Structure formats: structure tokens, C-alpha cells
């Protein structure tokens, strides 16, 4: 993994890689009809499956480790498939910055949603303990994110590191 900012030596981060195309979080859509306004969110089956994949991958990486305590520090590096038009654009075959959709905040939102699920993809049961790696995404107080096209020989994926943030 390419983590540009190594964590302090006294913390034990949870580091994992979510294989496959990064998926952005579903965004609310607004519509209005005669005198009424509606807000709806279209959650695609692809998005729901991605959340479960993130949850399974994170729980496998965290198995046997002590989970970080809030506040959280998270780093997300989203690597997207390189389009054909850029196949020969970079002679060094290094990753190139991506500047199209999905927005990086939507990719991070999907990762955080997946981190709040249990290993089977279930949400918190009433009265039960929080099932996810992180308790609530509002407890993330620092994040570092990047969005890149893959190198020529690289597959799409998302690299994630979670550790305890500064108190």
C-alpha cells in the first residue's frame, strides 16, 4: 500500500484493501410537483453489495486486533480503472489524478457506511453493541483522501487505514 503519512509508532492502525471498482455513496435527489417537495435517495443494489464487501474486508483485517477508539483518523486512496484515452498518456505508467465522478467525498461516505456495518453486513440491532469497526462516522475528525487512475498493471481498488485520532 502507498500510505504517504505513516501513523505514529504508538498506535496500531487497521489497514485493508477493498478490491474492485470504488463506488460512490447514493446522493439525495430533490423533486417537486404541484405544491409538494420530495426528497428521495436511490440506493442501487451495487451500492448495497459494496457496503457489505467493505464491512467483510474491514472485519477480516481487524480480526484479533484491538479496535481504535474515537476520534478516528482515516486515510482513503481510491484507485479507478485507467480509461483507454490515457493508456499511453503517461510513459512512466504511474497513477494519474482522477477528476471525474464519483466525487471523493461520496467514495469516502460509502467506505464509512460500510465500516459501521457488522461482518455480515447487518446494522446495529436495537439495544445491542455497535457491530462495525467504527461506531459512527461523525466521530471521524481527520481524513486524508486521494483519487487516482490506476497504473497500467494495476486493478481498481480502495486502500483504507483507520487509527485513533489526536485527542
N, C-alpha and C positions, 0 to 999 in steps of 0.2 A: 504494500500500500504506500501511496505517496502522501504522507502527512507532514505538511510544511512546518507546523508548530508542535514540537514534541511536548507531551504533558510533563509536569513536574515529577520528579522521581518518587515522591511520597504517595502518589495516587496510583490506582490500578484501573486503567480505563477498560471499557468494553469496546472492542474493535471487531467489526464484521463487515462483510461484503455481500450486498444483495445482488445476486446475478439477474440479468435480464434488463429489458428496457425500462428506464426510470419513468414513473407515472406521476402526473401532477394531481393535486387534490381537486375534487369537484368544487366548482365555484357556484355561488348562488346566482340565479337569473331572475330578473325582475320583469314583470309584465303588468299591463293594466288593461282592463276592459271598462265598459261604461260605468264609471264611478267607483270601481274597485281596483285595488292594487294587490298583486300576488307576488310572493317570493317562493321560488322552488329551486331545489338542488337536484340535478340529475346525477345520481350515483351509478356509474356504469359497472357491470359485472367485472370488467377488467380491473377497476379500482378496488373493489371489494376483495378480489383474489390477490391483488398486490399487497393490501394491508395484511392479509393472513400470511403471505410469503415473508414480509418484513418481520412479523411477530415470530414466526417459526425460526427464522435465521438469527434474530437477536437473542432469543431464548437459548438456542443451541450454543451461541458464542458466550453467553453468560452462565452456562451450566457450571456449577461448582464455585462460582466467583461471588464475592460479596457485591451486592448491587450498590451503585453510587447513591449518595444521599443528596437531596436537593439543597441548594440550587444546582442546576445542571449546566455543563458546558458541552456543547455538541459541535462536531465538525462533520459536514456532509460534502462529499465530492461526487457529483453526478456526471457520469461518462455516457454520452449518447453515441449512437452509430454515426460514423462519418458518412456524409452524403457523397454521391458519385462526383458531383461537381468539384469537390475538394480532394478527390483521390490523388491527384498529382500536384496539388497546391503547395504542399509542404515537403521539400526534398528530404528533410530530416525525419519525416514520418512521426513527428511528435504530436501530442494533443493540441488542438486549436480551440480557442474560446468559442462557445456557442452563444448566439444572440437571438435565438428564435424561441417560440413556445415549446414546452411549457415553461412558465416563469419559475425561477429558482425557489421563490417562496412557496409555490404550490408543490414542488417536489419535496421540500423540507416539511411542509404540512402533512403530506402523505406519509413520510417516514415517521414523524412524531405521532400521527394517528396509529400507525402500526406498532410503535413502541409502547403504546398504552394498552394494547390487547394482550391477552394471555397466549400461551404457546399454541393453543388450539384455535386461536382467532376469536375467542369469546370476550365480551366486555365484562365489566365488573358485575357480579351478582349482588342483589340488594343485601346489605349488611355484611358482605364478605370483604376480604382484604383486596387491595388493588392487584390485579393479575399481571400487569405489564412491567417492563423494565423501568419505565418512569411512571410516576404517579399521575402527573398532569402536565400537559405541555406548557402551561402558564408558569411552571417552575424553571423553565429554561431561561437563564439570564444572560447567556453569552453564546453566540454561534458564529461559526466561520463556514462559509459556503462557497463552492465553486461549481461552475457548469462548463463542461468541455466536450468537444468531439473526441472520439477515441483515436488512438494511434492506429496505423494501418493494420497491425496484427492484434488489436485489442477488441474484446467484446463489450457491449454495453453493460453497465452495472452502476451501483451506488456504493461508495465507501463511507462508512459511518464510524465515528468514535464518540463515545459518551464518557464523561468523567465528572467528578464533583467540581462545581464551580467555586470561585472565590467567595468567601462568606463576608 
